[in-house]
Amino acid sequence: MFIDTHVHLNADQYEEDVEEVIQRAIDAKVEKMVVVGFDTKTIKKAMELVEQYSFIYGVIGWHPVDAIDCTESDLQWIKELAAHPKVVGIGEMGLDYHWDKSPKDVQQELFRKQIQLAKEVNLPIIIHNRDATADVVRILQEENASEVGGIMHCYGGSVETAKQCIDMNFLISLGGPVTFKNAKMPKEVAKEIPLDKLLIETDAPYLAPHPYRGKRNEPSYVPLVAEEIARLKELSVEEVGMQTTKNAMNLFGIQ
């Protein structure tokens, strides 16, 4: 059994065939999925999916790229929705210095506010980091994010930074890029980080693993991520599937 710990089934790319996509995931032994909503539209859709399917859980928050659009009432709404028994985390939150839609100071302020919100509702946080590692780690430390812990989503950094994050009570989640031939750092992380600190995800519809690279990703491909981690660690795919599932269920409080 596998858990896709980060998927956007609420994305427009699945508007026509979300039921078939979900069925293919189940057929591939992906028995639980965590759908991430990161703005008004995707949060609403995530909550609909959570209500509709017993095996789908929700993570809700505000994406750093759109930080400039987030209001206090949006944060209050997220806080209220977080009381839903199937909302298992707050995010994805963090910093994204690749796109310049939202100024860095605005992103950082919202990041801090969401960490504080997560502490209030006692849920783990899901971190989006693009080209902002030093600031992400610093803010996590300054805000004592270790109190709730969480996930470094679609991790692409160094082994050293991964260990720093683990020390702050975070799990390291690997997605499609670990399967890419030229993905040196994710492969090193997969080898070096203990299996009880790893999760697997797709981030679908983005970042499809090899051999689907460049195509629409979907949660039925998460076993390909597990297969590559198993190859790098010289373990069975079953072992990787079982342990990463256990890690996810413990973190999210899923029975």
N, C-alpha and C positions, 0 to 999 in steps of 0.2 A: 504493500500500500504506500501511496505517496500523498503528500500535501503540497499543493502549489501555494506558497505562502504570500505571493504577490501577483495578482492578475487583475487586469482591467476589463472584465467582461461587460462593464458599463460603458465601454468606448463605442463610438459611432461605427467602428469597423465591424462590430458584431450585430449591428441593428437587424440585418436580414436573417441571420442564422444562429443566434445565440443558443437555442435549444439543441441544435445539432452539435455545436462546439462543446457544450456541457456533456452531451451523451458520449462524444468521442473521448473526453477526459475520463469519464467513468469506465469506459471500455478499456482504457489504458491503465486502470487501477489507480487513477488519481481520485481518491475517494473524498477528499475535502479540498476546498478552495477558499482563499481569502481575497475578497474583492476590495480594491482600494479606491475610495472616492476622494478627490482632491480639490474640488470646487463645487459650486452650488449644484450644477447639472449632474455631475458624476456622483456626488454624495446621495442625491435623491434616487438615482438609478441603483446605486449600491444597496440602499435600504430596501428597495423593491425586490432585488434579487435575494437578499437575506431572508425576507419574509416568504418568498416563493419556494426556496429550496432548503431542505433541512441540513444539507451538508455544505452550504455556503455561509461564510462568516464575513463580517465587514470590518474594515479599518477606515476611519474618516479623519480628514484633516485638510490642511491648505497647502498647496504646492508653492515652493519658493519663487518659481518663475512668475506666478500670479499674485505674489505677496501684496503688491500695490492695490489690488482690487479687494482685499479682505477687510471687512469692517468689524467693529466690536460686536455687532449683532450676529454676524456670521460665526464668530467664536462662541457666542452664547448659544447659538443653534447647535453647533457641534457638541458643546458641553451637554446640552439637553439630550441629544440623540445618543450620546455615549452611555446613557443609562439603559439602553436596549440590551437585553441579555446576550445578543449575538454580535454586538460590537466589541471587538477583542483588542483593539489598539487605536492609537491616535497617529495620524500621518496620511500621506507621506509629507513630512516636514523636513526642513533643513536649509541648505544654501545651494544656489546654482549660479555660478559666475560665468557660465558659458553664454547664456542668453542675457541680454541687458534690459529686459522689459521692466524689471523692478530693481531700484537702486540697492546696493549692498546693505546700507544702514536699515532700509525698510525690511529687507529679508531677515536681517539679524534680529530686529525687534520682534517680528512675527514668530521667528524660530523660538525665541525665549518665551514668548507668551504661550506658545503651544506646549512647550515643555512644562510650564507651570500648570496649564490646564490638565495635562496628562497626570500630573501629580495629584491634582484635586480629585480627579475621577479614578485614580489608581489603575491606569492602564499603561502598557508598554508603548514605546514610541518607535515609529518606522522612519528611518533617516534616508533622505535623498541628498547625495553629495555629488556635485559636479564642479571640478576645478576649484574646490574651496576647502580642502582637507584640513589645513591648519586652523582655520576659523571654526569649522564644524567641531573639531576635537576640543578646542578652547572653550566654546560655548557649552558643550556637553559637560565639561569639567566645572565651569563657573556656575552652571545651573544645577549642579549635583544630579544630573540625569540618571546616575547609577541607582537612585532611589526607585525608579520604575524600570530601568533597563529597556531593552528593545532589540531592534534589528538594524544592522547596516545593510540596507537594501541594495541588491545588484552590485555587490562590493567589487571595486576595481583597483583598490589601493595596494600598498605594500604589506608584507607579512608583519613588519614592525608596527605599523599603524593598526593592523587588525588585532594584534596582541594588546595594544593600548586600549582599544575599544572593548575587548573581552574583559580587561581589568575593570572597565566601567559597567560591567553587567550587560554587555551587548553580544548578540549572536551575529555571525557573519553569514550573509545569504549570497549564494552564487547562482547566477542565471546563465542564459545562453552563451555569453562571451567566454565562459570557461571551456567551451567546446571549440572555439575558434583556433585554428592552427597557430596564429601569431600572438595568442593571448598569454604572454609570458607570466605576468603578475597573477592573474586569477588561477593559473595552473600551480604556481608556487604556493599560493594561499591554500588551495585545495590539498596539496601535499602536506604542508606544514601545520595547518590548524587542526587540532583534534576534532574528530567526528562529532563529539558531543557539544561542540560549539558552532556547528554548521547547520545551515538550512538550505533548501533548494526552492527556486522560484522560476517563473517565466518572464514576468513583467509584460506578458502578452497584452496587446498585439505587437509590442516592440521586441527587438533583440532576439529574433528566432535563432535557435541553436543550429549548428551544422547538422544535417545537410540542407536545412531550410533557410539558411542565412539570407536576409534580404526580402524574404516573403513574410506574410502575416503570421505572427506567432500565435500559438494557442496552448491551453493548459495540458492537452494530451502530449505535448512535447517535453514536459518536465522530467519524465524518466530518462531522456537523453542527457540531461544535466547530471542526474544520479549515476548514469553509466560512465560518464567521463570522470567524475569524482572517484568512483569505484576503481576505474582503470589506474588513475594516478596514485591511489592509496593501496592498490593491490588487495582490494576487498571484493566481496560479492555485491552485486546491485541490490540484492535483498537486504543486506546489512546496512547499506547506505540509506535505502528507503525506510527501513524500520527505525534507525536511529534519528534521522532527520525528522521523521514523523513524530517521534517521541519528544524531540526537542521543541518542535512547533507546538504540540499539544500542551506541554508544560508551560511554555512561555505565554500562550494565549489563554490558558485555563480551559481548554476544550476537553470534555470528558471522552 
